[in-house]
Amino acid sequence: MVLKELPELALQQCQGEYKMTILENVLEDNKKFVENFEGEEMSHHAQKKLAILTCMDCRLIDFFEPALGLKRGDAKIVRNAGNSIVGEDAIRSIGAALYNLGAEEVMVVGHTECGMAGADAEALKEKMLARGIKEEDIAKYDLAEWIGGFESEEENVKNVVEKIKNHPLIPDVPVHGLIIDIVTGELKVLVDGY
């Protein structure tokens, strides 16, 4: 009888059925982090004078920065699906890093086994429809262009380097293109921007 009077969440907890939401897990982890972290004031300028465009792949977390010898405050890192230039947002962020945030060079760093390689616009459309996106809203977009897929990770890096170098609002700075092996962390230079 007493259990029925408890709020639903408490009832679930008492019965062992309650599972934390993703947000609750993040906030719990943050609380532990803050308790053990010794903060310090830092400049918002990239200490290694580097702006990097790379992928948002979750396998790069706790892998990418150490593989490049980067620490907190060293570089401005822009992440998106497939380290691509689709629209202006990545270019805008690179420009901000170059003009306002201390960067003097740019690196585009792709990775092997990228999930954006071979992205299928028709499969994407089916997934959108299954999740309640209206057909008429989907029809307003060229999904292949919108998702920014590509066939070759290495060719994508080279193409993105060219887009950055040739953008009218990006100054004449070194733009390098590299690919990182998602298993070993080894870097391969595809474009030496010097």
C-alpha positions as CSV (number, residue, x, y, z in Angstrom):
1,M,0.0,0.0,0.0
2,V,2.8,2.4,0.9
3,L,4.5,1.8,-2.5
4,K,1.5,2.9,-4.4
5,E,1.6,6.3,-2.7
6,L,5.2,6.9,-3.9
7,P,5.8,8.8,-7.1
8,E,6.3,6.5,-10.2
9,L,10.0,7.1,-10.3
10,A,10.5,6.2,-6.7
11,L,8.4,3.1,-7.2
12,Q,10.6,2.0,-10.1
13,Q,13.7,2.6,-8.0
14,C,12.3,0.5,-5.2
15,Q,11.4,-2.3,-7.5
16,G,14.8,-2.3,-9.2
17,E,13.3,-1.4,-12.6
18,Y,14.6,2.2,-12.9
19,K,17.5,2.8,-15.3
20,M,19.2,6.2,-15.5
21,T,18.6,8.2,-18.6
22,I,21.6,9.2,-20.8
23,L,21.4,12.7,-19.4
24,E,21.3,11.5,-15.8
25,N,24.4,9.3,-16.5
26,V,26.2,12.3,-18.0
27,L,25.4,14.5,-15.1
28,E,26.5,11.8,-12.6
29,D,29.8,11.4,-14.4
30,N,30.2,15.2,-14.5
31,K,29.7,15.4,-10.7
32,K,32.5,12.9,-10.2
33,F,34.7,14.8,-12.7
34,V,34.2,18.1,-11.0
35,E,35.0,16.6,-7.6
36,N,38.4,15.4,-8.8
37,F,39.3,18.1,-11.4
38,E,41.7,20.9,-10.5
39,G,40.7,23.7,-12.9
40,E,43.0,26.4,-14.2
41,E,42.6,29.6,-16.2
42,M,43.6,29.1,-19.8
43,S,43.8,31.3,-22.9
44,H,41.1,30.6,-25.5
45,H,43.8,30.9,-28.2
46,A,45.2,27.6,-29.7
47,Q,48.6,27.2,-28.1
48,K,49.9,25.1,-31.0
49,K,48.3,27.6,-33.4
50,L,46.4,24.8,-35.1
51,A,42.8,24.5,-36.3
52,I,41.7,20.9,-37.1
53,L,38.7,19.6,-38.9
54,T,38.0,16.0,-38.1
55,C,35.2,13.5,-37.8
56,M,32.7,13.2,-34.9
57,D,33.2,9.4,-34.8
58,C,32.9,8.2,-31.2
59,R,35.9,5.9,-31.6
60,L,38.1,9.1,-31.8
61,I,37.3,10.0,-28.1
62,D,40.3,9.6,-25.9
63,F,42.2,8.5,-29.0
64,F,42.5,11.4,-31.5
65,E,44.2,14.1,-29.3
66,P,46.8,11.8,-27.8
67,A,47.6,10.3,-31.2
68,L,48.4,13.9,-32.4
69,G,50.2,14.9,-29.2
70,L,47.5,17.4,-28.3
71,K,46.5,18.5,-24.8
72,R,43.8,20.8,-23.5
73,G,44.2,24.3,-25.0
74,D,46.5,23.2,-27.9
75,A,44.2,23.3,-30.9
76,K,40.8,24.4,-32.1
77,I,39.0,21.2,-33.1
78,V,35.9,21.2,-35.4
79,R,34.1,17.9,-35.6
80,N,31.3,16.9,-37.9
81,A,30.1,13.8,-39.8
82,G,32.9,12.7,-42.1
83,N,35.1,15.8,-41.6
84,S,33.3,17.3,-44.5
85,I,32.5,20.8,-45.9
86,V,28.7,20.8,-46.4
87,G,27.4,24.3,-46.3
88,E,29.4,27.0,-44.5
89,D,29.5,26.0,-40.8
90,A,32.8,24.2,-40.8
91,I,34.4,26.9,-42.9
92,R,33.0,29.5,-40.5
93,S,34.6,27.7,-37.5
94,I,37.9,27.4,-39.3
95,G,37.8,31.1,-40.2
96,A,37.0,32.0,-36.6
97,A,40.0,29.9,-35.4
98,L,42.3,31.7,-38.0
99,Y,41.1,35.2,-37.4
100,N,40.1,35.3,-33.8
101,L,41.4,32.3,-31.9
102,G,45.2,32.1,-32.6
103,A,45.3,29.4,-35.3
104,E,47.8,29.8,-38.1
105,E,47.5,26.5,-39.8
106,V,44.7,24.0,-40.7
107,M,44.6,20.3,-40.6
108,V,41.9,18.1,-42.1
109,V,42.2,14.7,-40.4
110,G,40.0,11.9,-41.7
111,H,40.1,8.3,-40.5
112,T,39.9,4.8,-41.8
113,E,36.6,2.9,-41.6
114,C,34.5,6.1,-41.6
115,G,30.8,5.6,-41.3
116,M,30.2,8.3,-43.9
117,A,32.0,6.4,-46.6
118,G,29.3,5.0,-48.9
119,A,26.5,6.8,-47.1
120,D,23.3,5.8,-48.8
121,A,20.8,8.6,-49.4
122,E,17.9,6.2,-50.0
123,A,18.6,4.3,-46.8
124,L,18.7,7.6,-45.0
125,K,15.4,8.6,-46.4
126,E,13.8,5.3,-45.2
127,K,15.2,5.9,-41.7
128,M,13.8,9.4,-41.7
129,L,10.4,8.3,-42.7
130,A,10.5,5.5,-40.1
131,R,11.2,8.2,-37.4
132,G,8.3,10.4,-38.5
133,I,9.9,12.9,-40.8
134,K,7.4,14.0,-43.5
135,E,8.0,13.0,-47.1
136,E,7.4,16.6,-48.3
137,D,10.0,17.9,-45.8
138,I,12.5,15.3,-47.1
139,A,11.8,16.3,-50.7
140,K,13.1,19.8,-50.1
141,Y,16.6,18.4,-49.7
142,D,19.1,16.7,-51.9
143,L,19.9,14.0,-49.2
144,A,23.1,12.9,-50.9
145,E,24.4,16.4,-50.7
146,W,22.9,17.1,-47.3
147,I,24.5,14.1,-45.6
148,G,27.9,14.7,-47.2
149,G,28.8,11.1,-47.9
150,F,31.7,10.0,-50.0
151,E,33.3,6.8,-51.4
152,S,36.9,7.2,-50.3
153,E,38.1,8.5,-47.0
154,E,41.4,9.7,-48.5
155,E,39.8,11.4,-51.5
156,N,37.4,13.1,-49.1
157,V,40.3,14.6,-47.1
158,K,42.0,15.8,-50.3
159,N,38.7,17.4,-51.6
160,V,38.1,19.1,-48.2
161,V,41.6,20.5,-48.2
162,E,40.9,22.0,-51.6
163,K,37.6,23.5,-50.5
164,I,39.2,25.2,-47.5
165,K,42.2,26.5,-49.6
166,N,39.9,27.9,-52.3
167,H,37.3,29.5,-50.1
168,P,37.3,33.2,-50.6
169,L,37.2,34.0,-46.9
170,I,40.0,31.8,-45.8
171,P,43.5,33.4,-45.9
172,D,46.6,31.9,-47.5
173,V,47.7,29.6,-44.7
174,P,49.0,26.0,-44.8
175,V,46.2,23.5,-45.0
176,H,47.3,19.9,-44.5
177,G,45.4,16.7,-45.1
178,L,45.9,13.6,-43.1
179,I,44.2,10.3,-42.3
180,I,44.5,8.4,-39.1
181,D,44.2,4.7,-38.8
182,I,41.2,4.1,-36.4
183,V,42.8,1.0,-35.0
184,T,46.5,1.8,-34.6
185,G,46.4,5.7,-34.5
186,E,49.1,6.0,-37.2
187,L,48.9,9.2,-39.2
188,K,49.4,9.3,-43.0
189,V,50.0,12.6,-44.7
190,L,47.9,13.0,-47.8
191,V,48.5,16.7,-48.4
192,D,51.5,18.6,-47.1
193,G,50.3,22.2,-47.0
194,Y,53.7,23.8,-47.0
